[in-house]
Amino acid sequence: MTPLADVLEGLANLRIGVIGDVMLDHFLVGRVDRISPEAPVPVVRFERDEFRLGGAANVASNVRALDGAAHLVGCVGNDHAASQVRAALADQGITPEGLVTDAARPTIRKVRIVTTRNQQVARVDYEEDHELSRTTAEALLEAARHAAGVSQAIVLSDYHKGVVSSGLIAAVVAAAGSTPVIVDPKVPDATRYRGVTLLTPNHHEAELMTGTRIRTADDARHAARSLHTATHANILITWGEHGMWLLDASGSSTVELAIPATAREVADVTGAGDTVVATLALALACGASLSDAAQLANRAAGIVVARFGPATASRAELRAAL
């Protein structure tokens, strides 16, 4: 077998802590035949609803699709959307015991109105961005510390919705010890992620975090070096059709590597970052090098971007892709 195939075979049953912003993605799917006479907007004739796990819950879903065990920690409201999230988690064999209920906040729900040709017409977000209550924040800290203590790798899925605070990051890093901590970041202040093992911004996020533009491989190299200086973490910049840029400072010498994209067809990049961090976490948990983990994650991302909406890649699909 190839080295990546060896890594793939070692992913089963590894326990991954997934801590972050839990969401429910709701798709209202319909057919467009005309423009409204009331305003220059399409009239969507409703056909069906689709519900999928999003945010940190989609990371956990990707862990399960690769035959890992996901320990999910996040916040939901006391509402119907929370019940849908819990039911979807149960269907996939993911325990909801790490979910903290805050009745003062709605479960984050993104409603996308899309056509039967998968064209998005509009999106409505149900969320609150005020600070978590002290009780909720303390409950999340306790659940996050527990997850860090029982996991073989940890993902912090930070969608900037309030769960992944600076205090929670520091607590998870301290509780993790030598366990890998991978962060999918959204906050422009890179220093808040200091101490984590691996930071995985997309190129837009890396531009915001470094104040630079990324148009070439040299730009990606300089941005990764700047982020490494700020955080002391290894850096993986995901870059759409350009693939990924890896800065691996975990060994005696720093390795910088361009990883070409593998996707042949791109339908939707929604949730691709969730697939990347889930695959990275499992690969690092089984002892893979950062380079091999990144290349396996790149293959997984190539599978899910060919599908509409948040999606997962199974081990069988990855095996076939290899």
N, C-alpha and C positions, 0 to 999 in steps of 0.2 A: 504494500500500500504506500501511497505518497504520504509525506509528513502531515498534510492537512487532513487526509483520510484517517490517519492515526488519531489525530486530535478529535475529529468528529466522533469516532467510536468511543471516546472517553467522556463524552458529555452527559451520558445518562445518569440520572439520580443525584446529580450534584445539587446542593442547596444554595440558592441565590437569594439574598435579601434585596428586595426592591422597595425603595423608600422615595415617596414623592407625591406629585399632584395626580390624583386619580380622576379620570374623566369618563363620561359616557358620550360616545359619538352616535348621533341620531341622524339618519338619512331619510329625508322625505323625497321619494322617487316618483317622478311623473313624466308625462309626455307634453311637449310644447308644440302646439299647432297654430297659435296666433299671438298677436301682440294685443295687450289690453287697450281698450278704447279710452280708459281713464287716465293712463300714463304710458310713456314709452317703455314698458316692461313686458317680458313674456308672461303669458298665462300658463301655469303649470297644472295640468290635469292629474290629480293624485292617483297613483297606482298602488304604492305599497310603502311600508316603513321598514327600515333596517336599523338594527342597533349593534354597535360594536364597542368593545372596551377601548379606551383611549388613555393617553398619557402614561403614567406609571403602571396602570392596569394593563395597557398594551405591552409594556415591557415584560410584565409577569406572564402574559399570554404567550409571548414569544419564547420565554424560558420553558414553558410547558410544552410548546410545539417541538422544541428540541429535546424533549424528554428529561428536562431538569425539573427540580422542585422549587417553586417560587414562594417566598415568604414576603407577602405584600404588606406595606405600611403606608397609610394615607388617611385623608380626611373626606368624609361624605356628610351630606345633610340628612335630616330626618324626613325623607320625601320618597316619592315613587321611583325617581331615578336611582336612588341609593339601593332600593330593593332590586331594581333591574341589574345594577352592578353586582350585587351579591349573588344573584341568581346566575349571572353569566360566569362569575368566578367559580361557583360551585359546579357548573356544567363542565368546566375545564379542570376540575380537581385542584383548584387554588383556594386555600383556606382564607376566609375573610376576617380572621380573628385579629389581624393587625389594623383593621379599619376603625378609626375613631369617629364617632358621630358628633357633629356640632349642629344643633337645631337652629342656630342663628345664621347659618350659611347654607345656601343650596348646594347640592351635588353639582359639580361642574358638568354642564351639558352643552355640547355644541350641536346645533341643529343645522344641517346643510340641506338646502333645497337643490336637488340635482335632477337632470333629465335622464331618460332611459339610455342616452348615449354617454352618460357619465360626465356631463358638463355641469359645473356648479353655477347656479343662478344667484344664490345668496346664502349667507350664514348668520345664524342668530346664536349668541353666546349667553348662557345662563350662568352667572358667577358673581362672586363678591371678592373685591381685592383688598378689603380692610384687614388689619392685622388679626391673627388668630387670638381667641381669648386665652387667658393665662391657663385655664383648666385644660383646654384643647392642646395648647402647645406643650404642656407638661406631659399629657397622656401620649402625645406623639413622640416626645423624647424618650419616654420609658419604652414604648413599643419599638422605636428605632434601635435603642441600645440592645434590647433583647434580640432583635433580628440580626444585628451585627455580631452578637456573641454566638449565634448558632449557624451562621452562614459561612460558605467557603469562598464567596465573593459577594460584593455589595454594589448595587447600582443606586445612585442618587439621580432621580429623574426630575430635574428642576425646570418646570414650565413657568416659573415666576408667579405662582398663584398663592404662595404663602407658606407651604409646608416645609420647603427646604430653606430654612433660615440659616444665618451664620452660626447661631448657637447649635442647631441640629447638625450641621456639617462638622463642627469641631467635636461634638459628642460622638458622632459616628466614627470619625477618624481615630479618636482616642480609644473607643471600644473595639475597633477593628484590629488594632495591633498590626500584625504582618499580613492580614487578610487584604486582598486587593479591593480598592474602592474606586469605582468608575463613575464619573459624573458627566451627564448630558446637560450642559449649562444653557441658561437663558439670560442671566444677569451680566451686564457689561463689565462689572467690577471683578476682574479675574482674581484679585488677591483673596477674596472670600473663599476660594477653593484651595487655598494653600494647604498642603499636607495630603491631598488625595493622590492616588496612584496614577490615574489616567484621566485626562480631560478630553472630551470629544465634541468640540464645537463644529457646526457647519461653517462654511467659509463666510457667510454673512455675520454670524455670531463672532467669529474670529476677527473680522474687520472691526466690529464694534468694540471688542475687548482690547484691541491693539491700536485703534485709530489709524489703520492702514487699509489700503485697497489690495485685494488679492486678485490678480489677473494672470500671473505666471507662476511657474514652479518656484522661481526665486522669491516671489512675493510670499508664497505659502511657507517657504523655508524661514524667511525672516519673521513672519507672524508666529510660527511655531516656536522659534527661539525666544521671541519676546514673551510669549505666554509661559514658556518654561522658566524664564528668569523670574517672572512674577509669582509663579505658583510652586516651582520646584517639582512639578509633575511631568510625567510623560504626556505627549500631546499627539492626538490624532485628529486632523482637520478633514472633515468629509466635504467633498467638493463636487457633488453631482456627477455630471458626465465626465468630469476630469478625474474621478476616482477619489483617492485619499492621499494625504501627506502625513507621514509618521515621523515623529521625533522620539526616539527611544533612548532615554538616558539611564536605564535600569542596570546596565552592565558597566564594565570598567571603562568603556569608551562609548561615546554617543553615536547612535546609528540614525541616519536620516534617509528616508525611503519614500519614493513615489509609488503608489499602488494604483494601476490603471483600473478604470471601471469595467465591470463585466456585464452590465445590463445591455441586452440587445434591443429591448423595447421598453420605453418608460410611459406608463399610464398615469401614475400618481405617486408623488414622493411622500405623501402624508404617512407619518409613522415609520418611515424608513430608519430614522435615527433610533427609534425604540428597538428595532430589529438589530441594529448594529451593536448597541450597548448590551443587549441580552446575550448575543453571540460572544462578544468580547468577554463578558463576565464568566460564562460557562467555560470558554477556552482557557482563560487564565486560572480558573478554579481547578482545572484538571492538569495544570502545570505547563501549558503551552508557552512558548516564547511570545513576546508582544508582537513580533513580526508575523508569526503564524496565526495568532489570534486575530490580528487586523485583516489578514488576507482571507481568513474564513468568514469574518464579518462582512467583508466586501462582497463575497460570493452570496451570502444570505441577503444582503441589501439588493443585489442584482435580481434576485427572485421576487422580492416583495414589491419593487417599484413597477413591475409589470402588471400589478393588480390595482384595482380602485379602492381607495380608502385604507385605513389601518389594516395591515395583513400580517401573516406569519409565514415562516418557512420551516418545514419539517426536516427532521434528520434525513428522511428518505429522499426528499427533494435536493437537499444539499449533497447527499451522497451521489445522486445522479449528476449534479452539476460538476462534481469533481471528477 
